[in-house]
């Protein structure tokens, strides 16, 4: 499997992936604006990240943000991603679980984030809010491999873990997966490349860091 951390990189600031990454931060007073901005991106100019079919998948989250109180939205986010580990937003966990190989992925991601100028939050480096900005800054060929071999299989496992088909965050994940498929050259469907963990784990390495979710 390709190692994205071995790729020469340059910093960029005009990255559409950043606007989608903002969806996966804990809700705050700016969440409504972030969701609206992500939908605007997907509806807009194809050269700048548009994916019209994906844009409609954000409609349920837009409606939820408008309907729910801040406390209710926080509770929904926590119940979806923190209380339910099978839906955690940590991509490495879906690929490796607590296997030794996940530690090396975390180390590689941290190196990439620093080299690309992606700011690290309180989340682990393999969290979707970090992974998307990294992907958007990789050279085209390396980004395509990273999306197809690492990110897409992890996101399909996230989607498979949802117990509630009407959860607006499920549709939002589908929207991001469709965007990635359109811009990085793979099929978005669950049947495509639903990589098994043993294949993805072929790079083993450093000790695993403690997960941030229960």
ZADRENTI-611264 format. One line per field, with one value per residue: z negated, y, x negated of N, C-alpha, C, O in turn; residue number from 1; residue in one letter. Coordinates in steps of 0.001 Angstrom, whole numbers. Atoms other than C-alpha are relative to their C-alpha. Layout:
BEGIN
npz <- [Z|...];
npy <- [Y|...];
npx <- [X|...];
capz <- [Z|...];
capy <- [Y|...];
capx <- [X|...];
cpz <- [Z|...];
cpy <- [Y|...];
cpx <- [X|...];
opz <- [Z|...];
opy <- [Y|...];
opx <- [X|...];
num <- [NUM|...];
residuo <- [A|...];
//
This chain:
BEGIN
npz <- [0|-73|1240|-337|708|-748|-1155|151|117|169|720|-781|833|-763|-118|276|1010|1319|262|367|1280|1081|416|925|1295|980|-299|741|-504|-1430|-733|-1076|-1096|-589|-787|-1176|-868|-639|-1041|-1059|-744|-826|-1024|-784|-1178|10|123|1379|918|-63|-197|241|626|1399|699|517|1181|1169|379|1333|1056|23|681|1413|647|134|859|1340|847|91|892|-686|-1053|676|444|-1190|-430|989|-73|-1273|-262|1188|778|-875|-576|-1369|-888|301|-1150|-96|-1128|311|836|-877|-789|789|1377|896|-438|-12|-1247|69|545|-1082|-765|759|-133|-1376|-164|710|-845|-1150|431|232|-1261|-833|682|516|1459|753|1056|1096|-540|-470|-1384|-1005|35|-1316|-79|-383|-1192|-1210|-394|-504|-1333|-940|-252|-618|-1463|-529|-14|1381|590|-513|679|1415|103|-389|772|1444|505|-419|778|1370|0|-221|1269|817|-466|336|1430|420|350|-414|-1396|-206|684|-1018|-171|-944|-1339|-187|-330|-1377|-853|-73|-752|-1412|-414|-154|-1170|-1202|-157|131|-956|400|146|1369|553|1086|-504|-650|801|1437|330|1276|881|-88|-1146|302|1105|-422|294|1415|449|1328|966|-204|985|633|-729|711|158|829];
npy <- [-1188|-1235|-733|-1413|-810|21|-860|-1411|-768|-1448|-500|-695|-504|-30|1428|252|1044|-631|-409|1226|451|-773|675|1100|-539|-43|-1156|-1248|-1076|-182|1214|-284|-626|1012|928|-747|-200|1276|244|-964|535|1130|-484|-1058|187|1321|-166|-346|1048|317|1369|-304|1102|41|-1169|295|848|-854|-638|408|-622|-1408|-46|331|-1149|-1035|467|394|-960|330|1144|1196|322|568|1342|845|241|869|1325|622|269|231|1101|1165|98|514|-1155|-997|-709|306|930|1091|1002|854|839|829|182|-394|703|-709|-751|-1307|-953|-529|-935|-1245|-691|-495|-1110|-1181|-532|-640|-1221|-1040|-394|-658|-1161|285|-175|1144|-327|964|1335|739|-341|740|-456|-482|-1444|-175|789|-686|-1049|616|508|-1093|-630|939|28|704|1465|473|-236|1007|1270|-167|16|1300|1135|-230|-784|555|1188|-381|-666|1020|677|-939|35|1306|61|-781|743|-804|-377|-1386|-904|-942|123|1103|-582|-905|846|436|-1153|-154|1141|-262|-1047|595|873|-829|-783|816|1088|1344|156|-304|1027|836|1241|-264|-61|12|684|675|-634|650|-567|-1377|-62|552|-839|95|-935|-565|308|-703|-1016|202|-595|-1106|275|1142];
npx <- [-838|764|206|-113|991|1252|-193|338|-1224|73|-1162|-1028|-1090|-1251|-291|-1419|-131|-63|-1379|-714|549|-625|-1236|268|397|-1087|-860|173|-864|241|-349|-960|738|881|-817|-455|1154|306|-1000|276|1142|-415|-928|614|832|640|1445|316|-422|-1426|-479|-1415|-741|419|-541|-1340|143|197|-1267|-475|794|-419|-1298|199|630|-1028|-1091|432|700|1425|182|-482|957|1165|-370|-43|1379|646|-623|340|1413|814|-570|-77|1348|29|-137|1017|541|1425|113|913|-659|-800|891|899|-397|1092|1192|1279|157|-642|963|826|-826|-96|1286|98|-934|519|1074|-646|-678|1007|629|-1007|-556|-1334|33|-506|-948|24|-266|1165|333|-765|-1387|-423|214|1397|301|-458|937|1232|-293|-139|1299|930|24|-1168|106|70|-1312|-927|285|-346|-1462|-553|501|-81|-1128|-1293|-364|-346|-1306|-1030|-211|-783|-1390|-577|-267|-1156|-1212|-1165|194|-411|913|508|1442|229|-104|1129|1146|-178|300|1452|526|-278|930|1318|-40|-23|1229|1212|-31|-403|-1438|-413|-872|517|570|1279|1222|-246|1248|36|961|1300|687|357|951|1278|1157|315|997|181|-1048|-1258|-348|-1303|-1110|-633|-1432|-272];
capz <- [0|819|-2054|-1757|-4259|-1802|720|1196|259|308|-1829|-348|-1739|1062|424|799|-1424|-4362|-4021|-4215|-7094|-9130|-9246|-11534|-14371|-17568|-17086|-18102|-17327|-13803|-12841|-10824|-8758|-8247|-7016|-4692|-3344|-2665|-761|1179|2149|3439|5384|6961|9626|10571|10798|7172|5748|6891|6709|7169|6282|3080|2238|1805|-774|-3053|-3090|-6129|-8148|-7128|-8314|-11572|-12368|-11775|-13811|-16800|-19717|-20214|-23080|-20978|-18117|-20505|-21900|-18390|-17456|-20676|-20442|-16812|-16916|-20509|-22300|-19305|-18524|-15289|-13837|-15226|-12868|-13394|-10055|-11394|-13957|-11166|-9225|-12061|-15285|-18140|-16123|-16234|-12627|-13588|-15572|-12460|-10594|-13385|-13204|-9422|-9580|-12138|-9902|-6923|-8850|-9898|-6420|-4849|-7418|-8655|-12223|-14710|-16958|-20089|-17846|-16852|-13517|-11781|-12571|-9482|-10324|-9830|-7089|-4620|-4747|-4310|-1303|323|184|1577|5207|7509|7888|4202|3184|5422|3873|329|910|2582|360|-3064|-3384|-1328|-3017|-6433|-5534|-4242|-7588|-9368|-7240|-7879|-11622|-11610|-13413|-12315|-8541|-8973|-10988|-9126|-9768|-7819|-4737|-5295|-5314|-2080|-620|-1480|-112|3167|3345|2824|5446|7980|7332|6689|9215|7466|7078|4040|3609|541|2741|4245|2529|-880|-1822|-4391|-7385|-6913|-3481|-4687|-7646|-5565|-6856|-10636|-12912|-15944|-19167|-19037|-20699|-23067|-21297|-22144|-21975|-24393];
capy <- [0|3489|5509|9090|10327|9446|11985|15420|18020|21755|23822|25137|27171|27097|23523|22554|19520|21909|23060|19474|18663|21380|19197|16725|19022|19063|21363|24993|28398|28240|24850|26216|28357|25429|23124|25799|26468|22775|22492|25648|24120|20953|22934|25303|25360|21875|23186|24255|21090|20857|17512|18294|14827|14925|18385|17053|14579|17501|18686|16516|17962|21515|20806|19245|22238|24557|22417|21310|23402|23643|21157|18704|18937|18308|15295|13938|14311|12687|9829|9202|9332|9185|6820|4471|3366|1584|5030|6783|9359|7976|6363|4303|2608|1326|-22|-1481|-1432|-1266|-3199|-2180|-941|1901|3523|3843|5421|7983|8804|9132|11350|13641|14004|14794|17339|19214|19170|20362|23032|21293|22400|19576|19811|17814|14904|12170|12570|9927|11774|12714|16405|15982|13373|15454|18542|16294|14589|17907|18962|15820|15668|14216|10660|10245|11780|9391|6386|7721|8296|4947|2700|4329|6897|5347|1905|3571|5744|2732|1051|4193|4121|412|1108|3410|1975|4817|5157|8603|10042|13264|12603|9351|11256|13828|11061|9752|13260|13481|9987|10942|14108|12102|9560|12306|14122|11229|8660|5753|4380|5629|2529|322|-2626|-905|-1656|-2387|-3311|-5902|-4816|-7391|-5953|-2370|-3236|-4320|-1487|-2269|-187|2028|1473|2501|5771|5805|6448|9638|8039|5655];
capx <- [0|-1219|-2653|-1363|-3947|-6738|-5399|-7005|-4414|-3749|-1417|1853|4692|7318|8442|12132|11561|11103|14699|15952|13625|15351|18483|16736|15774|17806|20831|20428|21949|20492|21914|24836|22476|20069|22836|24235|20742|20125|23403|22574|19227|20871|23468|20951|18258|17026|13475|13685|15190|18808|20599|24326|25622|23608|24961|28500|27222|26369|29993|30914|28021|28952|32511|31298|29084|32036|34449|32387|31209|27414|27694|29696|27197|24305|26158|26760|23093|21907|24399|23456|19678|18435|20812|20999|17404|18360|19102|16028|14539|11024|10193|7307|9510|11775|8805|6746|8759|6245|3685|22|271|2560|-237|-2356|538|926|-2781|-2663|396|-1228|-4300|-2081|-49|-3160|-4683|-1428|-623|2537|3221|3684|6715|7520|8544|6103|4292|6427|9680|11693|11337|7565|7551|9577|7314|4264|5852|6657|2991|1378|213|2861|1573|724|4043|5940|4187|4643|8365|8974|6843|7217|9971|12777|12589|12640|15632|17554|17002|18267|21418|21943|21971|24988|28000|30324|30669|32266|29380|28401|24725|25000|26166|23412|20785|22256|21981|18292|17638|19336|17237|14054|15090|15767|12497|10129|11289|12992|16512|18410|20578|20211|19392|16335|13033|14487|10961|10436|8454|5706|4887|4932|2724|-226|-2420|-2652|-4857|-4783|-2859|785|1764|4721|8035|9881|13336|14902];
cpz <- [0|-1356|303|-662|720|1163|-276|38|-73|-707|956|-955|712|287|-333|-1083|-1411|-380|-346|-1327|-1171|-502|-1167|-1297|-923|230|-895|634|1494|847|1153|1207|698|899|1274|991|730|1115|1172|867|962|1116|1057|1226|-94|-183|-1435|-1002|76|224|-281|-657|-1479|-792|-610|-1259|-1263|-457|-1373|-1138|-99|-780|-1493|-757|-224|-1048|-1450|-764|-11|-868|677|1108|-591|-435|1180|466|-938|67|1263|54|-1224|-814|805|713|1430|1018|-275|1276|158|1049|-329|-845|866|829|-840|-1379|-906|354|17|1216|-69|-524|1076|871|-726|115|1393|217|-690|789|1192|-394|-196|1308|895|-644|-470|-1522|-698|-1134|-1142|474|416|1481|1063|-15|1348|160|298|1350|1274|397|515|1432|1027|374|634|1517|531|-106|-1415|-710|452|-699|-1470|-203|245|-982|-1507|-421|369|-751|-1429|-58|253|-1283|-977|367|-378|-1474|-462|-281|520|1422|258|-758|1031|198|926|1423|280|312|1440|976|170|800|1496|555|252|1224|1287|256|-87|737|-526|-115|-1458|-665|-1059|507|573|-1022|-1484|-648|-1306|-791|139|1177|-309|-1014|385|-371|-1419|-569|-1449|-951|226|-1094|-557|796|-840|-243|-858|713];
cpy <- [1235|682|1480|853|26|972|1418|845|1486|458|732|463|-35|-1415|-261|-1046|588|335|-1197|-554|705|-633|-946|459|30|1255|1205|1069|239|-1183|268|604|-1010|-953|684|197|-1280|-293|953|-458|-1093|403|866|-439|-1343|105|279|-1007|-398|-1485|61|-1114|-115|1140|-289|-866|801|665|-458|636|1491|133|-281|1175|1122|-377|-208|1167|-347|-1224|-1304|-425|-605|-1436|-969|-358|-982|-1413|-743|-459|-349|-1190|-1298|-190|-519|1111|1062|602|-201|-1090|-1202|-1081|-965|-939|-1026|-371|517|-728|935|913|1380|1057|609|965|1345|818|600|1192|1257|654|751|1323|1138|484|781|1248|-197|47|-1196|481|-1000|-1418|-662|285|-737|356|625|1507|347|-660|739|1153|-545|-483|1120|676|-938|176|-962|-1518|-569|187|-1024|-1336|58|-71|-1394|-1102|159|629|-630|-1282|330|640|-988|-778|898|-97|-1310|-89|747|-893|709|494|1456|995|957|-70|-1168|533|941|-778|-499|1133|167|-1133|194|1080|-594|-908|808|668|-820|-1334|-1387|-20|204|-1148|-870|-1270|203|71|-6|-818|-737|490|-621|535|1406|85|-439|856|19|978|357|-396|859|1027|-290|700|1069|-242|-1232|-1079];
cpx <- [-871|-71|68|-1054|-1339|23|-472|1269|-294|1258|932|1081|1351|483|1470|224|95|1436|882|-494|673|1291|-228|-644|1209|835|-293|882|-173|459|957|-711|-909|779|487|-1143|-371|999|-199|-1168|447|951|-685|-755|-725|-1506|-419|559|1463|244|1496|793|-350|615|1361|-57|-288|1293|504|-793|310|1301|-158|-611|1009|1039|-423|-623|-1486|-262|425|-964|-1270|283|39|-1409|-692|549|-436|-1445|-839|498|-26|-1344|-33|208|-1054|-572|-1508|-215|-879|632|813|-876|-747|516|-1104|-1294|-1217|-145|643|-959|-874|793|107|-1287|-130|912|-517|-1135|587|654|-988|-603|951|592|1425|-57|624|902|-154|264|-1309|-256|815|1485|357|-224|-1460|-296|409|-910|-1336|214|27|-1300|-1023|-18|1056|-97|-22|1332|1018|-216|397|1509|557|-369|181|1325|1339|359|399|1379|1123|280|769|1479|680|371|1224|1196|1254|-227|361|-875|-599|-1501|-355|42|-1170|-1278|85|-337|-1506|-620|248|-918|-1390|-57|-76|-1345|-1280|111|251|1516|392|743|-659|-661|-1388|-1119|226|-1097|69|-1201|-1373|-798|-473|-1117|-1399|-1199|-466|-1008|45|1108|1224|216|1391|1077|651|1470|185|732];
opz <- [-664|-2129|855|-140|388|1883|-1313|854|-380|-609|1899|-2013|45|1443|-1473|-1794|-2294|-1543|-1078|-2088|-2253|-1609|-1884|-2052|-468|450|-2089|1443|2103|2060|2241|2345|1920|1990|2353|2201|1913|2192|2327|2090|2139|2142|2110|1922|-1091|-809|-1797|-2210|-778|921|-1389|-1525|-2305|-1977|-1715|-2082|-2370|-1523|-2152|-2178|-1199|-1619|-2316|-1881|-1235|-1732|-2371|-172|345|-536|525|1325|-36|-303|1060|786|-493|34|1242|473|-1091|-1252|240|1755|2152|2213|256|2301|996|809|52|-703|597|1168|-406|-2038|-655|-469|151|1122|633|-101|1044|1325|-93|261|1539|860|-156|851|1520|308|212|1492|1712|-5|-609|-2145|-304|-1925|-1210|-268|634|2192|2185|646|1987|1269|698|2175|2263|1576|1436|2307|2118|1350|991|2098|-171|-620|-1693|-1500|-343|-1080|-1999|-1142|-492|-1319|-2234|-1260|-490|-1202|-1970|-965|-303|-1546|-1732|-505|-733|-1853|-1626|535|768|1653|1244|-818|2011|1262|1557|2225|1409|1145|2154|2038|1280|1583|2308|1685|1274|1950|2222|1407|227|546|-199|-89|-2367|-1893|-1038|-159|766|-1904|-2209|-1155|-2295|-241|24|1086|-15|-1037|-489|-69|-1682|242|-2325|-513|672|-2276|74|1196|-2069|-943|-861|123];
opy <- [1271|664|2026|1916|844|1090|1981|589|1901|-190|1383|-128|1|-1833|-53|-998|-6|223|-1058|-1145|134|-332|-1289|-342|80|2329|1072|756|943|-1188|-275|233|-975|-1296|93|103|-1240|-745|562|-329|-1076|-273|1126|-1371|-1631|-762|95|-775|-1147|-2160|-268|-846|-429|987|171|-842|274|1280|382|956|2041|1024|362|1470|1824|493|86|2069|-1471|-2051|-2332|-1617|-1554|-2312|-2114|-1515|-1924|-2381|-1960|-1582|-1016|-2025|-2382|430|-241|897|2169|-73|451|-2264|-2328|-2258|-2165|-2044|-2160|-1218|1583|-829|2153|1985|2297|2212|1805|1979|2397|2040|1751|2170|2357|1880|1852|2323|2271|1684|1592|1967|774|-714|-1669|1346|-1727|-2371|9|709|-248|-310|1252|1980|1474|-121|712|1253|25|-202|980|1424|-505|585|-1881|-2159|-1567|-662|-1485|-2000|-901|-709|-1865|-1938|-833|93|-785|-1400|-273|350|-832|-1164|412|-222|-1321|-914|636|-1739|73|1346|2040|2180|495|297|-1159|233|1010|-347|-542|896|383|-903|-110|972|-311|-912|433|847|-324|-2219|-2313|1028|-294|-1200|-1082|-1842|-769|930|659|-1918|-248|879|83|645|1762|1070|-694|453|749|1635|-495|-834|2001|745|-974|1849|1004|538|-2143|-2117];
opx <- [-1907|887|-887|-1388|-2196|-968|-121|2154|-1412|2300|484|1301|2385|537|1886|1227|714|1821|1863|273|801|1736|712|-1195|2352|275|-562|1756|632|254|770|-424|-1054|323|448|-941|-710|611|-32|-1129|85|1030|-103|-353|-1389|-2115|-1581|512|1937|-514|1921|1623|507|911|1649|858|-176|1330|955|-219|366|1436|494|-204|958|1578|339|-1216|-1840|-1112|-235|-1181|-1825|-572|-396|-1683|-1348|-210|-617|-1726|-1865|-294|-167|-1557|-991|7|-957|-669|-2130|66|-560|300|853|-453|-948|-87|-1665|-2203|-1099|-743|216|-906|-1166|264|19|-1248|-542|529|-373|-1227|147|512|-733|-803|517|1360|2168|-797|1690|526|-1145|24|-2317|655|940|2282|-488|-471|-1752|-1034|-323|-1251|-1921|-605|-527|-1347|-2119|987|1477|819|641|1744|1838|748|960|1987|1423|469|220|2049|2207|1498|1326|2159|2210|1419|1611|2338|1859|1202|1608|1565|2279|-1085|-87|-548|-1185|-2001|-1411|-843|-1654|-2075|-917|-913|-1993|-1542|-625|-1394|-2014|-1051|-784|-1742|-2362|-724|-492|2162|-272|818|-1871|-1524|-2117|-1101|-515|-880|615|-2232|-2376|-2021|-1614|-1855|-2228|-2322|-1422|-1661|-104|2172|1111|20|2197|888|658|2116|-644|1032];
num <- [1|2|3|4|5|6|7|8|9|10|11|12|13|14|15|16|17|18|19|20|21|22|23|24|25|26|27|28|29|30|31|32|33|34|35|36|37|38|39|40|41|42|43|44|45|46|47|48|49|50|51|52|53|54|55|56|57|58|59|60|61|62|63|64|65|66|67|68|69|70|71|72|73|74|75|76|77|78|79|80|81|82|83|84|85|86|87|88|89|90|91|92|93|94|95|96|97|98|99|100|101|102|103|104|105|106|107|108|109|110|111|112|113|114|115|116|117|118|119|120|121|122|123|124|125|126|127|128|129|130|131|132|133|134|135|136|137|138|139|140|141|142|143|144|145|146|147|148|149|150|151|152|153|154|155|156|157|158|159|160|161|162|163|164|165|166|167|168|169|170|171|172|173|174|175|176|177|178|179|180|181|182|183|184|185|186|187|188|189|190|191|192|193|194|195|196|197|198|199|200|201|202|203|204|205|206|207|208|209|210|211|212|213|214];
residuo <- [X|X|X|X|X|X|X|X|X|X|X|X|X|X|X|X|X|X|X|X|X|X|X|X|X|X|X|X|X|X|X|X|X|X|X|X|X|X|X|X|X|X|X|X|X|X|X|X|X|X|X|X|X|X|X|X|X|X|X|X|X|X|X|X|X|X|X|X|X|X|X|X|X|X|X|X|X|X|X|X|X|X|X|X|X|X|X|X|X|X|X|X|X|X|X|X|X|X|X|X|X|X|X|X|X|X|X|X|X|X|X|X|X|X|X|X|X|X|X|X|X|X|X|X|X|X|X|X|X|X|X|X|X|X|X|X|X|X|X|X|X|X|X|X|X|X|X|X|X|X|X|X|X|X|X|X|X|X|X|X|X|X|X|X|X|X|X|X|X|X|X|X|X|X|X|X|X|X|X|X|X|X|X|X|X|X|X|X|X|X|X|X|X|X|X|X|X|X|X|X|X|X|X|X|X|X|X|X|X|X|X|X|X|X];
//
